[in-house]
Amino acid sequence: MIDILDVHTHTIASGHAYSTLQEMIDSAKTKGLKLLGITEHTNKMPGTCSEIYFYNFKVIPRKQDDLLIRMGAEINIIDYDGTMDLSTKAFSKIDYGIASLHDICIKPGSQEENTSAIINAMKHDKIKIIGHPDNGYYPVDYEKLALAAKEYNVLLELNNSSVRPDGERLNSRENMNHLVDKWINRKRCVYLYKDIHIFFYFLFAFILLLSQKAISKRNLFNVSFIIYSFNFSGEIALYSITNFIASTLV
């Protein structure tokens, strides 16, 4: 198991996270990560930054020492057509996007409605990750979701915060199992992340890379999984995979 990266993180700019950008960068370097992605919440999330925050990402260096940095956004899906709360201009300024359903921004719909919302969001070329689709308050068809993720080359996240003892999402452990079952025989790779809102959480994070054949059931409940629809064969070099993801998130 190799600590390599985390691309779903938040700073004080999101309003309900508690570390600065530099604190997150410093902590990631201390942890030995190779890639850090910052993804502030977008407009409909109460307390978050205004959209102008995303316009000036050009001033942020994309590398500090050996740490690659990507500046993204966690973007709210706000209707069942997959509409998101970020303007075309702001989309053009971010390196990548995570599209998520949050109950403060959209009411849970039927399984068909929720699935349609996520799949339509996947079609945007800046969306690289679907955030916490394990949340049972938004029932989805995991078979359709997995197939669409493969088609649109999008990551599906199983979010570590979903299985915290004090977490508020519904049936996330069971849903993680269902989602991974859709991929377990596909010889795909698995990426593991956290949804970090304070810098020292890096110190407790398992940010791991495993080949699909190494997955066992006991792995599913301790850490965050991202199922990536790309078929690697053999051993994966850390340098190659880190730079592959870094280039994908642009």
C-alpha positions as CSV (number, residue, x, y, z in Angstrom):
1,M,0.0,0.0,0.0
2,I,1.5,3.3,-1.1
3,D,0.5,6.8,0.0
4,I,0.3,8.9,-3.1
5,L,-2.4,11.5,-3.4
6,D,-5.7,13.1,-2.4
7,V,-7.8,15.1,-4.7
8,H,-10.9,15.7,-2.6
9,T,-10.0,18.3,0.0
10,H,-11.3,21.6,1.3
11,T,-9.8,24.8,2.9
12,I,-11.3,27.6,4.9
13,A,-12.6,29.0,1.7
14,S,-15.4,26.4,1.7
15,G,-16.8,27.9,4.9
16,H,-17.0,24.7,7.0
17,A,-13.4,23.5,6.7
18,Y,-10.7,24.8,9.0
19,S,-7.3,24.9,7.4
20,T,-5.6,27.3,4.9
21,L,-4.4,26.4,1.5
22,Q,-0.7,26.5,2.7
23,E,-1.5,24.4,5.8
24,M,-3.0,21.7,3.5
25,I,0.0,21.9,1.2
26,D,2.5,21.6,4.1
27,S,0.6,18.7,5.6
28,A,0.4,16.9,2.3
29,K,4.2,17.3,1.9
30,T,4.8,16.0,5.5
31,K,2.6,13.0,4.7
32,G,4.7,12.4,1.6
33,L,1.9,12.8,-0.9
34,K,2.8,13.3,-4.6
35,L,-0.4,15.0,-5.6
36,L,-2.8,17.3,-3.8
37,G,-6.1,18.5,-5.2
38,I,-8.1,21.3,-3.5
39,T,-11.8,21.3,-4.2
40,E,-13.8,24.1,-2.6
41,H,-17.5,23.9,-2.6
42,T,-19.4,26.0,-5.2
43,N,-22.2,28.6,-5.1
44,K,-25.2,26.8,-3.6
45,M,-23.3,25.6,-0.5
46,P,-23.9,28.0,2.3
47,G,-20.8,29.8,3.6
48,T,-18.6,28.9,0.7
49,C,-16.5,31.3,-1.4
50,S,-17.9,33.4,-4.2
51,E,-17.3,32.3,-7.7
52,I,-14.6,34.9,-8.3
53,Y,-12.4,32.8,-6.0
54,F,-12.0,30.3,-8.9
55,Y,-11.2,32.9,-11.5
56,N,-7.7,33.6,-10.1
57,F,-6.3,30.1,-9.8
58,K,-3.6,31.1,-12.3
59,V,-1.6,32.7,-9.5
60,I,-1.3,29.4,-7.6
61,P,1.8,27.4,-8.5
62,R,1.0,23.8,-9.5
63,K,4.1,22.4,-7.8
64,Q,5.7,23.0,-4.5
65,D,8.9,21.0,-3.9
66,D,8.0,17.5,-5.0
67,L,4.2,18.0,-4.5
68,L,2.0,18.4,-7.6
69,I,-1.0,20.7,-6.9
70,R,-4.3,20.8,-8.8
71,M,-7.0,23.4,-8.1
72,G,-10.5,22.1,-8.6
73,A,-14.0,22.5,-7.2
74,E,-16.6,20.3,-5.6
75,I,-19.6,21.3,-7.7
76,N,-23.2,20.9,-6.6
77,I,-25.7,19.1,-8.9
78,I,-28.8,21.2,-8.5
79,D,-31.4,19.4,-10.6
80,Y,-32.2,15.9,-12.1
81,D,-30.9,17.0,-15.5
82,G,-27.5,17.2,-14.0
83,T,-27.3,21.0,-14.0
84,M,-24.4,22.3,-11.9
85,D,-23.9,25.6,-10.0
86,L,-20.8,26.8,-11.7
87,S,-20.6,29.2,-14.6
88,T,-19.0,28.4,-17.9
89,K,-16.3,31.0,-17.1
90,A,-15.5,29.4,-13.7
91,F,-15.5,25.9,-15.2
92,S,-12.8,27.2,-17.6
93,K,-10.6,28.2,-14.7
94,I,-10.5,25.0,-12.7
95,D,-8.3,22.1,-13.3
96,Y,-11.0,19.5,-12.6
97,G,-14.4,19.1,-11.0
98,I,-16.0,16.8,-8.5
99,A,-19.8,16.7,-9.0
100,S,-21.8,15.9,-5.9
101,L,-25.4,15.7,-4.6
102,H,-25.8,17.5,-1.3
103,D,-29.1,17.6,0.5
104,I,-28.7,21.3,1.3
105,C,-28.7,22.0,-2.5
106,I,-31.0,19.4,-4.0
107,K,-33.8,17.2,-2.5
108,P,-33.4,13.5,-2.9
109,G,-35.3,12.2,-5.9
110,S,-36.2,8.7,-7.1
111,Q,-33.5,6.2,-8.0
112,E,-34.1,7.1,-11.7
113,E,-33.9,10.8,-11.0
114,N,-30.8,10.6,-8.9
115,T,-29.0,8.3,-11.4
116,S,-29.9,10.6,-14.3
117,A,-28.6,13.7,-12.4
118,I,-25.2,12.1,-11.8
119,I,-24.8,10.6,-15.3
120,N,-25.7,13.9,-17.0
121,A,-23.2,15.7,-14.8
122,M,-20.5,13.1,-15.8
123,K,-20.9,14.3,-19.4
124,H,-19.2,17.7,-18.7
125,D,-15.6,17.4,-19.7
126,K,-14.3,19.0,-16.5
127,I,-16.0,16.5,-14.3
128,K,-13.5,13.8,-13.3
129,I,-15.0,12.5,-10.1
130,I,-18.5,11.8,-8.7
131,G,-18.5,12.7,-5.0
132,H,-19.9,10.2,-2.4
133,P,-22.4,8.3,-4.6
134,D,-22.5,5.9,-1.6
135,N,-25.0,8.2,0.2
136,G,-28.2,6.2,0.6
137,Y,-30.3,9.3,0.9
138,Y,-29.9,9.5,-2.9
139,P,-30.6,6.0,-4.1
140,V,-29.0,5.3,-7.5
141,D,-28.6,2.4,-9.9
142,Y,-25.0,1.4,-9.4
143,E,-24.8,-0.8,-12.5
144,K,-25.8,2.2,-14.7
145,L,-23.5,4.5,-12.7
146,A,-20.5,2.2,-13.2
147,L,-21.2,1.8,-16.9
148,A,-21.5,5.5,-17.4
149,A,-18.3,6.2,-15.4
150,K,-16.5,3.8,-17.7
151,E,-18.0,5.5,-20.8
152,Y,-17.2,9.0,-19.7
153,N,-13.9,8.2,-18.0
154,V,-15.0,9.5,-14.6
155,L,-13.9,8.4,-11.1
156,L,-16.5,7.1,-8.6
157,E,-15.7,8.0,-5.1
158,L,-16.5,6.0,-2.0
159,N,-16.1,8.6,0.6
160,N,-14.3,8.0,3.9
161,S,-16.4,10.7,5.7
162,S,-19.4,8.6,4.8
163,V,-18.4,5.9,7.2
164,R,-17.2,8.0,10.1
165,P,-19.0,7.0,13.3
166,D,-20.6,10.4,13.5
167,G,-21.4,10.5,9.7
168,E,-24.9,11.4,8.6
169,R,-25.1,9.6,5.2
170,L,-27.4,6.6,4.9
171,N,-26.3,3.0,4.4
172,S,-22.9,4.1,3.0
173,R,-21.0,0.9,4.0
174,E,-23.6,-1.3,2.3
175,N,-23.6,0.9,-0.8
176,M,-19.8,0.9,-1.0
177,N,-20.0,-2.9,-1.1
178,H,-22.6,-2.8,-3.9
179,L,-20.6,-0.4,-6.0
180,V,-17.4,-2.2,-5.7
181,D,-19.2,-5.5,-6.6
182,K,-19.9,-3.9,-9.9
183,W,-16.2,-3.5,-10.6
184,I,-14.6,-6.4,-8.7
185,N,-14.3,-8.7,-11.7
186,R,-13.4,-6.0,-14.2
187,K,-9.7,-5.9,-13.4
188,R,-9.8,-2.2,-12.7
189,C,-7.7,-0.1,-10.4
190,V,-8.8,1.3,-7.1
191,Y,-7.8,4.7,-5.7
192,L,-8.4,5.5,-2.0
193,Y,-9.0,9.1,-0.8
194,K,-10.4,11.1,2.0
195,D,-12.8,14.1,2.0
196,I,-10.5,16.3,4.2
197,H,-11.8,19.4,5.9
198,I,-8.8,20.0,8.3
199,F,-5.1,19.6,7.7
200,F,-4.2,17.0,10.4
201,Y,-6.7,14.6,8.9
202,F,-4.0,13.7,6.4
203,L,-2.0,12.1,9.2
204,F,-4.8,9.6,9.7
205,A,-5.6,9.1,6.0
206,F,-5.0,5.9,4.1
207,I,-4.4,7.2,0.6
208,L,-3.5,4.0,-1.1
209,L,-3.1,2.4,-4.5
210,L,-3.9,-1.3,-4.9
211,S,-4.3,-3.5,-7.9
212,Q,-7.9,-4.8,-8.3
213,K,-6.8,-8.3,-7.5
214,A,-5.6,-7.2,-4.0
215,I,-9.0,-6.0,-2.8
216,S,-10.8,-7.9,-0.1
217,K,-14.0,-7.2,1.7
218,R,-12.3,-6.0,4.8
219,N,-10.8,-3.1,2.9
220,L,-14.2,-1.6,2.1
221,F,-15.0,-0.2,5.5
222,N,-11.9,1.6,6.7
223,V,-10.9,4.0,3.9
224,S,-12.2,5.8,0.8
225,F,-12.3,4.1,-2.5
226,I,-12.3,5.7,-5.9
227,I,-13.0,3.2,-8.7
228,Y,-11.3,4.3,-11.8
229,S,-12.4,3.1,-15.2
230,F,-8.9,2.4,-16.7
231,N,-7.4,-1.0,-17.1
232,F,-3.8,-1.3,-16.0
233,S,-1.9,-4.5,-16.3
234,G,0.9,-5.7,-14.1
235,E,2.7,-3.6,-11.5
236,I,2.1,0.1,-11.5
237,A,5.0,2.5,-11.1
238,L,4.3,5.2,-8.6
239,Y,5.8,7.9,-10.8
240,S,3.7,6.8,-13.8
241,I,0.4,6.6,-12.0
242,T,0.8,9.8,-10.1
243,N,1.6,11.7,-13.3
244,F,-1.2,9.9,-15.2
245,I,-3.7,11.2,-12.6
246,A,-2.1,14.6,-12.5
247,S,-2.4,14.9,-16.3
248,T,-6.0,13.6,-16.2
249,L,-7.1,16.3,-13.7
250,V,-6.5,19.1,-16.2
